[in-house]
Amino acid sequence: MTPAEHDRGVSLARAARAGDTLAMHDLLDHLTPYVARICTPIALADGPDACQEALVAVFRALRGLRDPETLYGWVRAIAVREAVRVARRAARARPAELADLPGSGDPELAADIDDVLARLSPDHRAVLVLRDVEGLDEESAAALLGVPPGTAKSRLHRARTSFRKAWSA
């Protein structure tokens, strides 16, 4: 994100918090690609639903944002929370069928990153996205996920190990 895009988001957040409905609309449009970039790898096929849930949560809670300068970190926390929640709900609704899982020798497995990510739990996908896509350190990722740093570190290790195994299969 460029500094100009960042400043535009902060400016829109200030105006929206003050009651400007057009600014709120523009802010949600501005944030949509950012939120989708976070939600999609965590919630996979349910990424659009997670994105929508996150944007609704941003809309509802924006007046509670104390410092508009922290907009992107605040939105990131909401997006991760909603993506994990939606992914968990979807996992309960659609139990895995062993026949649906490709075998370890399946040549399409290495070519399809979505399939590899689908093998990880939502918690593992979330920490992987925060560390390897968003570039957060372990303590920041742990704080966002609401877990101790050691838990985030072990989840990241397990997620990377599982990802490598599935990717190289």
VODO-555899 format. One record per residue: residue number from 1; residue in one letter; x negated, y negated, z of N, C-alpha, C, CB in turn. Coordinates in Angstrom, 1 decimal. Last residue first. Glycine has a CB too. Layout:
PT/seq/type/n.u/n.v/n.w/ca.u/ca.v/ca.w/c.u/c.v/c.w/cb.u/cb.v/cb.w
PT/NUM/A/X/Y/Z/X/Y/Z/X/Y/Z/X/Y/Z
...
END
This chain:
PT/seq/type/n.u/n.v/n.w/ca.u/ca.v/ca.w/c.u/c.v/c.w/cb.u/cb.v/cb.w
PT/169/A/-4.2/32.9/-2.3/-3.6/34.2/-2.5/-3.2/34.4/-4.0/-2.4/34.4/-1.7
PT/168/S/-4.9/30.4/-1.7/-5.9/31.2/-2.3/-5.4/32.6/-2.7/-7.2/31.4/-1.5
PT/167/W/-2.7/29.4/-0.4/-3.2/28.7/-1.6/-4.1/29.7/-2.4/-3.9/27.4/-1.3
PT/166/A/-2.5/30.9/1.9/-1.4/31.0/0.9/-1.9/30.4/-0.4/-0.2/30.2/1.4
PT/165/K/-4.9/30.1/3.2/-4.6/31.6/2.9/-3.6/31.7/1.8/-4.1/32.3/4.2
PT/164/R/-4.6/27.3/3.5/-5.7/27.9/2.7/-5.4/29.3/2.3/-7.0/27.8/3.5
PT/163/F/-2.3/27.3/5.2/-2.2/26.7/3.8/-3.3/27.3/2.9/-2.4/25.2/3.9
PT/162/S/-3.3/28.5/7.5/-2.2/29.1/6.7/-2.1/28.6/5.3/-0.9/28.9/7.5
PT/161/T/-5.3/26.6/8.1/-5.6/28.0/7.9/-4.6/28.7/7.1/-5.9/28.7/9.2
PT/160/R/-3.7/24.3/8.5/-4.7/24.3/7.4/-5.1/25.7/7.1/-5.9/23.5/7.9
PT/159/A/-2.1/25.2/10.6/-1.5/24.7/9.4/-2.5/24.8/8.2/-0.9/23.3/9.5
PT/158/R/-4.0/25.6/12.6/-3.2/26.7/12.1/-2.6/26.4/10.8/-2.1/27.1/13.2
PT/157/H/-5.0/23.0/12.9/-5.9/24.1/12.6/-5.1/25.2/12.0/-6.7/24.5/13.8
PT/156/L/-2.6/21.7/13.7/-3.3/21.3/12.4/-4.3/22.4/12.0/-4.1/20.0/12.6
PT/155/R/-2.1/22.9/16.1/-1.1/23.0/15.0/-1.8/22.7/13.7/0.1/22.1/15.2
PT/154/S/-4.4/22.0/17.5/-4.2/23.5/17.3/-3.2/23.7/16.1/-3.8/24.2/18.5
PT/153/K/-3.9/19.2/17.6/-5.1/19.8/17.0/-5.0/21.3/16.6/-6.3/19.6/18.0
PT/152/A/-1.4/19.1/18.9/-1.5/18.6/17.5/-2.7/19.2/16.8/-1.5/17.1/17.5
PT/151/T/-2.3/20.1/21.4/-1.3/20.8/20.6/-1.3/20.4/19.2/0.1/20.5/21.2
PT/150/G/-4.1/18.1/22.1/-4.6/19.5/21.9/-3.6/20.3/21.1/-4.8/20.1/23.3
PT/149/P/-2.4/15.8/22.5/-3.4/15.9/21.4/-3.9/17.3/21.1/-4.6/15.0/21.7
PT/148/P/1.0/16.8/23.1/-0.3/16.5/23.6/-1.3/16.6/22.4/-0.7/17.5/24.7
PT/147/V/3.7/15.3/21.1/3.0/16.5/21.7/1.7/16.0/22.2/2.9/17.6/20.7
PT/146/G/5.1/13.6/19.5/5.5/13.7/20.9/4.9/15.0/21.5/7.0/13.8/20.9
PT/145/L/4.4/12.8/17.0/5.1/14.1/17.1/5.6/14.4/18.5/4.2/15.2/16.7
PT/144/L/3.0/10.5/17.6/4.1/10.4/16.7/5.0/11.7/16.8/3.7/10.3/15.3
PT/143/A/0.9/11.5/19.2/1.8/10.6/19.7/3.1/10.5/18.9/1.2/9.2/19.8
PT/142/A/-0.4/13.1/17.2/0.2/13.7/18.4/1.2/12.8/19.1/-0.9/14.1/19.5
PT/141/A/-1.3/11.1/15.5/-0.4/12.2/15.0/0.3/12.8/16.2/-1.1/13.3/14.2
PT/140/S/-3.1/9.8/17.2/-1.9/9.1/16.7/-0.9/10.1/16.2/-2.4/8.2/15.5
PT/139/E/-4.9/11.9/17.7/-4.2/11.3/18.8/-3.0/10.5/18.3/-5.1/10.3/19.6
PT/138/E/-6.0/12.5/15.2/-5.2/13.5/15.9/-4.4/12.9/17.0/-6.2/14.5/16.5
PT/137/D/-5.4/9.8/12.8/-6.2/10.6/13.7/-5.4/11.5/14.5/-7.2/9.7/14.6
PT/136/L/-3.8/9.7/9.5/-3.8/9.4/11.0/-4.8/10.3/11.7/-2.4/9.6/11.6
PT/135/G/-3.4/10.1/6.8/-4.7/9.7/7.3/-4.8/9.3/8.8/-5.3/8.6/6.5
PT/134/E/-1.2/11.0/5.4/-1.2/9.6/5.9/-2.5/9.2/6.5/-0.1/9.6/7.0
PT/133/V/-2.3/13.5/4.6/-1.7/12.6/3.6/-1.7/11.1/4.1/-0.2/13.0/3.3
PT/132/D/-3.5/14.7/6.8/-4.1/14.8/5.5/-3.5/13.9/4.4/-4.1/16.2/5.0
PT/131/R/-1.9/14.0/9.1/-3.4/13.9/9.1/-4.0/13.8/7.7/-4.0/15.2/9.8
PT/130/L/0.8/14.1/8.3/0.3/12.9/9.1/-1.3/12.8/9.0/0.7/13.0/10.5
PT/129/V/0.9/16.6/7.0/1.2/15.4/6.3/0.6/14.2/7.0/2.7/15.2/6.1
PT/128/L/0.2/18.3/9.2/-0.6/18.3/8.0/-0.4/17.0/7.2/-0.2/19.6/7.1
PT/127/V/2.3/17.8/10.9/1.0/17.4/11.4/0.1/17.4/10.2/0.5/18.4/12.4
PT/126/A/4.5/18.8/9.3/4.5/17.4/9.8/3.1/17.0/10.2/5.4/17.3/11.0
PT/125/R/3.9/21.5/8.9/3.9/20.6/7.7/3.8/19.1/8.2/5.2/20.7/6.9
PT/124/H/4.2/22.4/11.5/2.9/22.5/10.8/2.8/21.5/9.6/2.6/23.9/10.4
PT/123/D/6.9/21.9/11.9/5.9/21.3/12.8/4.5/21.3/12.2/5.9/22.0/14.2
PT/122/P/8.1/23.5/9.9/8.2/22.1/9.9/7.2/21.4/10.7/9.6/21.7/10.2
PT/121/S/5.7/26.1/9.0/6.8/25.6/9.8/6.9/24.1/9.6/6.7/26.0/11.3
PT/120/L/4.9/27.2/5.7/4.5/26.6/6.9/5.8/26.1/7.7/3.6/25.4/6.7
PT/119/R/5.9/27.9/3.3/5.5/29.0/4.2/5.2/28.4/5.6/4.4/29.7/3.6
PT/118/A/6.2/25.6/1.9/7.4/26.2/2.4/7.1/27.3/3.4/8.3/26.7/1.2
PT/117/L/3.7/25.1/0.9/4.2/24.3/2.0/5.4/24.9/2.7/4.5/22.9/1.6
PT/116/V/3.7/26.9/-1.2/2.7/27.1/-0.2/3.2/26.3/1.1/1.3/26.6/-0.6
PT/115/D/5.7/25.8/-2.8/5.9/27.2/-2.3/4.9/27.4/-1.1/5.6/28.2/-3.4
PT/114/D/4.5/23.4/-3.5/5.8/23.4/-2.7/6.0/24.8/-2.1/7.0/23.1/-3.6
PT/113/I/2.4/24.2/-5.1/2.1/23.6/-3.7/3.4/23.6/-2.9/1.6/22.2/-3.8
PT/112/D/1.8/26.6/-7.2/3.0/25.9/-6.7/2.8/25.4/-5.2/4.2/26.8/-6.8
PT/111/A/-0.4/28.1/-7.9/-0.1/26.9/-8.8/1.1/26.1/-8.2/0.3/27.4/-10.1
PT/110/A/-0.6/30.2/-6.2/-1.6/29.2/-6.2/-1.3/28.0/-7.0/-2.9/29.8/-6.7
PT/109/L/1.8/31.6/-7.0/1.6/31.1/-5.7/0.6/30.0/-5.6/1.3/32.2/-4.7
PT/108/E/1.7/32.8/-9.5/2.3/31.5/-9.4/2.2/30.8/-8.0/3.8/31.7/-9.7
PT/107/P/0.5/35.3/-9.1/-0.3/34.2/-9.7/0.3/32.8/-9.6/-0.6/34.5/-11.1
PT/106/D/0.7/37.2/-6.3/1.5/36.5/-7.3/0.7/35.3/-7.8/2.8/36.0/-6.6
PT/105/G/-0.5/38.6/-4.2/-1.1/38.6/-5.5/-0.4/37.9/-6.6/-1.3/40.0/-6.0
PT/104/S/1.2/38.3/-2.1/-0.1/37.7/-2.0/-0.8/37.7/-3.3/-0.9/38.3/-1.0
PT/103/G/4.6/37.8/-3.3/3.5/38.6/-2.8/2.2/37.9/-2.8/3.4/39.9/-3.5
PT/102/P/7.0/35.3/-2.4/6.1/35.9/-3.4/5.0/36.7/-2.7/5.5/34.8/-4.3
PT/101/L/10.1/35.8/-0.9/8.7/35.4/-0.7/7.8/36.0/-1.7/8.2/35.7/0.8
PT/100/D/12.5/36.9/-1.3/12.3/35.6/-1.9/10.8/35.1/-1.7/13.2/34.6/-1.2
PT/99/A/12.5/39.2/0.1/12.5/39.3/-1.4/12.2/38.0/-2.0/13.8/39.9/-1.9
PT/98/L/12.9/38.3/2.7/11.6/38.8/2.3/11.4/39.0/0.8/11.3/40.2/3.0
PT/97/E/14.4/35.3/3.3/14.6/36.7/2.7/13.3/37.2/2.3/15.7/36.7/1.5
PT/96/A/15.0/33.2/5.9/14.1/33.7/4.9/14.4/35.1/4.5/12.7/33.5/5.3
PT/95/P/18.1/31.5/6.4/17.1/32.5/6.9/16.3/33.0/5.7/17.7/33.6/7.7
PT/94/R/19.3/28.6/6.4/18.9/29.5/5.4/17.8/30.4/5.9/18.4/28.7/4.1
PT/93/A/19.8/27.3/8.8/20.9/27.5/7.9/20.6/28.5/6.8/21.3/26.2/7.3
PT/92/R/17.3/27.0/9.9/18.3/27.8/10.7/19.4/28.2/9.7/18.8/27.0/11.9
PT/91/A/16.1/25.4/8.0/15.5/26.7/8.3/16.5/27.6/9.0/14.2/26.6/9.1
PT/90/A/17.6/23.0/8.3/17.7/23.8/7.1/17.2/25.2/7.2/17.0/23.1/5.9
PT/89/R/16.8/22.2/10.8/18.2/22.5/10.6/18.3/23.4/9.4/19.0/21.2/10.5
PT/88/R/14.1/21.7/10.3/14.5/22.8/11.2/15.9/23.2/11.1/14.2/22.2/12.7
PT/87/A/14.3/19.6/8.4/13.7/20.9/8.0/14.0/22.0/9.0/12.1/20.7/7.9
PT/86/V/15.5/17.7/10.0/16.2/18.2/8.8/15.6/19.5/8.4/16.2/17.2/7.7
PT/85/R/13.4/17.3/11.9/14.8/17.7/12.3/15.6/18.3/11.2/15.5/16.4/12.9
PT/84/V/11.3/16.5/10.2/11.2/17.7/11.0/12.6/18.2/11.5/10.3/17.5/12.3
PT/83/A/12.4/14.1/9.3/12.1/15.2/8.3/11.9/16.5/9.1/10.7/14.8/7.6
PT/82/E/12.8/12.5/11.6/14.0/13.0/10.8/13.6/14.1/9.9/14.5/11.8/10.0
PT/81/R/10.1/12.2/12.4/11.1/12.8/13.3/12.3/13.3/12.5/11.6/11.8/14.3
PT/80/V/9.0/10.9/10.2/8.5/12.2/10.6/9.5/12.9/11.5/7.2/12.1/11.3
PT/79/A/10.5/8.5/10.1/10.6/9.4/9.0/10.1/10.8/9.4/9.7/8.9/7.9
PT/78/I/9.8/7.4/12.6/11.2/7.7/12.3/11.3/8.8/11.2/12.1/6.5/12.0
PT/77/A/7.1/6.9/12.2/7.6/7.8/13.3/9.0/8.2/13.1/7.5/7.0/14.6
PT/76/R/7.2/5.2/10.0/6.6/6.5/9.9/7.0/7.4/11.0/5.0/6.3/9.9
PT/75/V/8.4/2.9/11.2/9.1/3.7/10.1/8.5/5.1/9.9/9.1/2.9/8.8
PT/74/W/6.3/2.2/12.8/7.6/2.5/13.4/8.4/3.3/12.4/8.3/1.2/13.8
PT/73/G/4.3/1.7/11.0/4.1/2.7/12.0/5.4/3.2/12.6/3.2/2.2/13.1
PT/72/Y/5.6/-0.5/9.6/5.2/0.8/8.9/4.9/1.9/9.9/4.0/0.5/8.0
PT/71/L/6.0/-2.6/11.6/7.1/-1.9/10.8/6.7/-0.6/10.3/7.5/-2.9/9.7
PT/70/T/4.5/-4.1/13.2/4.4/-2.7/13.4/5.4/-1.9/12.6/4.5/-2.4/14.9
PT/69/E/5.4/-6.7/12.7/4.1/-6.3/12.2/3.8/-4.8/12.3/3.0/-7.1/13.0
PT/68/P/7.8/-7.0/14.1/7.8/-6.6/12.7/6.5/-6.2/12.1/8.4/-7.7/11.9
PT/67/D/8.2/-5.9/17.3/7.2/-6.6/16.5/7.3/-6.2/15.0/5.8/-6.4/17.1
PT/66/R/10.6/-4.5/18.1/10.1/-5.7/18.8/9.1/-6.5/18.0/9.3/-5.2/20.1
PT/65/L/13.4/-3.2/16.8/12.0/-3.3/16.5/11.4/-4.6/17.1/11.7/-3.3/15.0
PT/64/G/16.1/-3.3/17.2/15.3/-3.0/18.3/13.8/-3.0/18.1/15.7/-1.6/18.8
PT/63/R/17.1/-3.8/14.7/17.2/-4.9/15.6/16.4/-4.6/16.9/18.6/-5.2/16.0
PT/62/L/16.8/-1.2/13.5/15.9/-2.3/13.1/16.0/-3.5/14.1/16.3/-2.9/11.8
PT/61/A/18.5/1.0/13.8/17.6/0.6/14.9/16.7/-0.6/14.6/16.7/1.8/15.2
PT/60/R/19.9/1.4/11.5/20.6/1.3/12.8/19.8/0.7/13.9/21.1/2.7/13.2
PT/59/F/17.9/1.5/9.5/19.0/0.5/9.4/19.6/0.3/10.8/20.1/1.0/8.4
PT/58/V/16.5/3.8/10.4/15.8/2.5/10.3/16.9/1.4/10.3/14.9/2.4/9.0
PT/57/A/18.5/5.7/10.0/18.0/5.5/11.4/17.3/4.1/11.4/17.0/6.6/11.8
PT/56/V/18.7/5.6/7.3/19.9/5.3/8.1/19.5/5.0/9.5/20.9/6.5/8.1
PT/55/L/16.2/6.5/6.6/16.6/5.2/6.2/17.8/4.7/7.0/16.8/5.1/4.7
PT/54/A/16.4/9.2/7.6/15.4/8.3/8.1/15.8/6.8/7.8/14.0/8.6/7.6
PT/53/E/18.4/10.2/5.9/18.6/10.2/7.4/17.6/9.2/8.0/18.4/11.6/8.0
PT/52/Q/17.1/10.0/3.4/18.3/9.3/3.7/18.6/9.2/5.2/19.5/10.0/3.0
PT/51/C/15.0/11.8/3.9/14.7/10.4/3.5/15.9/9.6/3.8/14.3/10.3/2.1
PT/50/A/16.4/14.2/4.3/15.5/13.6/5.4/15.2/12.2/5.1/14.2/14.4/5.5
PT/49/D/17.5/14.5/1.7/18.3/14.3/2.9/17.6/13.7/4.1/18.9/15.7/3.3
PT/48/P/15.1/14.7/0.2/16.0/13.6/0.0/17.0/13.4/1.1/16.8/13.8/-1.3
PT/47/G/14.0/17.2/1.4/13.3/15.9/1.5/14.3/14.7/1.2/12.2/15.8/0.6
PT/46/D/14.8/19.7/1.1/15.7/18.8/1.9/15.1/17.5/2.1/16.1/19.5/3.2
PT/45/A/12.6/20.9/0.0/13.8/20.7/-0.9/14.9/19.8/-0.2/14.5/22.1/-1.2
PT/44/L/10.6/19.4/2.3/10.6/20.2/1.1/11.9/19.9/0.3/10.5/21.6/1.3
PT/43/A/10.0/18.1/4.7/11.4/18.8/4.6/11.6/19.5/3.3/12.4/17.7/4.7
PT/42/I/7.3/17.4/4.2/7.7/18.0/5.4/9.0/18.8/5.3/7.9/17.0/6.6
PT/41/P/7.1/16.2/1.7/6.3/17.3/2.0/6.6/18.0/3.3/4.9/16.9/2.0
PT/40/T/9.3/14.2/2.0/9.3/15.2/1.1/8.4/16.4/1.4/9.0/14.7/-0.3
PT/39/C/8.6/12.2/4.0/9.7/13.2/4.3/9.6/14.4/3.3/11.0/12.6/4.1
PT/38/I/6.6/10.5/2.9/6.4/11.2/4.2/7.4/12.4/4.4/6.6/10.2/5.4
PT/37/R/7.6/9.6/0.6/6.3/10.2/0.6/6.0/10.9/1.8/5.3/9.1/0.4
PT/36/A/10.0/8.5/1.5/10.1/9.7/0.7/8.7/10.4/0.7/10.6/9.4/-0.7
PT/35/V/9.0/6.2/2.7/9.7/7.2/3.5/9.7/8.5/2.8/11.1/6.7/3.9
PT/34/Y/8.0/4.8/0.5/7.1/5.1/1.6/7.7/6.3/2.4/6.9/3.9/2.5
PT/33/P/10.3/4.5/-1.1/9.2/5.3/-1.6/8.3/5.7/-0.5/8.4/4.5/-2.7
PT/32/T/12.0/2.8/0.8/12.4/4.2/0.3/11.2/5.0/-0.3/13.4/4.0/-0.8
PT/31/L/11.3/0.2/1.4/10.8/1.3/2.3/11.0/2.7/1.7/11.4/1.2/3.6
PT/30/H/12.6/-1.3/-0.4/11.2/-1.4/-0.3/10.6/-0.2/0.4/10.8/-2.7/0.4
PT/29/D/15.3/-0.8/0.2/14.8/-0.4/-1.1/13.2/-0.4/-1.1/15.3/-1.4/-2.2
PT/28/L/15.3/-1.8/2.8/15.5/-0.4/2.6/15.1/0.1/1.2/17.0/-0.1/2.8
PT/27/L/14.8/-4.6/2.1/13.9/-3.8/2.9/14.1/-2.3/2.8/14.1/-4.2/4.4
PT/26/D/17.1/-5.2/0.6/15.8/-5.2/-0.1/14.8/-4.5/0.8/15.3/-6.7/-0.2
PT/25/H/19.0/-5.0/2.7/19.1/-4.2/1.4/17.8/-4.1/0.7/20.2/-4.8/0.5
PT/24/M/18.1/-7.0/4.4/18.2/-5.6/4.9/18.2/-4.6/3.6/19.4/-5.4/5.8
PT/23/A/18.4/-9.2/2.8/17.0/-8.8/3.2/17.0/-7.4/3.7/16.4/-9.7/4.3
PT/22/L/21.1/-9.3/2.7/20.4/-9.1/1.5/19.0/-8.6/1.8/20.4/-10.4/0.6
PT/21/T/21.7/-9.9/5.4/22.1/-8.6/4.9/21.4/-8.3/3.5/23.6/-8.5/4.7
PT/20/D/20.1/-11.2/8.0/20.2/-11.4/6.5/20.5/-10.1/5.9/18.9/-12.1/6.0
PT/19/G/19.6/-11.0/10.7/21.0/-10.9/10.2/21.2/-11.1/8.7/21.8/-11.8/10.9
PT/18/A/17.1/-10.8/11.7/17.8/-12.1/12.0/19.2/-12.1/11.4/17.0/-13.3/11.4
PT/17/R/16.2/-8.5/10.6/16.5/-8.5/12.0/17.3/-9.8/12.4/15.1/-8.5/12.8
PT/16/A/15.8/-9.4/8.0/16.9/-8.5/8.3/17.2/-8.4/9.7/16.5/-7.1/7.8
PT/15/A/13.5/-11.1/8.4/14.8/-11.6/7.9/16.0/-10.7/8.2/14.7/-11.9/6.4
PT/14/R/11.6/-9.2/9.2/12.0/-10.3/10.1/13.3/-10.9/9.7/10.9/-11.4/9.9
PT/13/A/11.6/-7.4/7.0/12.0/-6.9/8.3/12.4/-8.1/9.3/10.9/-6.1/9.0
PT/12/L/10.5/-9.1/5.0/11.9/-8.6/4.9/12.5/-8.1/6.2/12.0/-7.5/3.9
PT/11/S/8.0/-9.4/6.1/8.8/-10.6/5.9/10.3/-10.1/5.8/8.4/-11.3/4.7
PT/10/V/7.1/-6.8/6.0/7.1/-7.4/7.3/8.1/-8.6/7.2/5.7/-7.9/7.8
PT/9/G/7.1/-6.3/3.2/7.9/-5.5/4.1/8.1/-6.2/5.5/7.3/-4.2/4.3
PT/8/R/5.2/-8.3/2.4/6.6/-8.4/1.9/7.6/-7.6/2.8/6.8/-7.9/0.5
PT/7/D/2.9/-7.3/3.6/3.4/-8.6/4.0/4.9/-8.7/3.6/2.6/-9.7/3.5
PT/6/H/2.7/-4.9/2.0/2.8/-4.8/3.5/3.4/-6.1/4.0/1.4/-4.6/4.1
PT/5/E/2.3/-6.0/-0.5/3.5/-5.1/-0.2/3.7/-5.0/1.3/3.3/-3.7/-0.8
PT/4/A/-0.1/-7.3/-0.1/1.1/-8.1/-0.5/2.3/-7.3/-0.2/1.0/-8.5/-2.0
PT/3/P/-1.9/-5.2/0.5/-1.6/-6.2/1.5/-0.3/-7.0/1.2/-2.8/-7.2/1.8
PT/2/T/-0.6/-2.1/-0.9/-1.4/-3.4/-1.0/-1.0/-4.3/0.2/-1.1/-4.1/-2.3
PT/1/M/-0.9/1.2/0.0/0.0/0.0/0.0/-0.9/-1.2/0.0/1.0/0.0/1.2
END
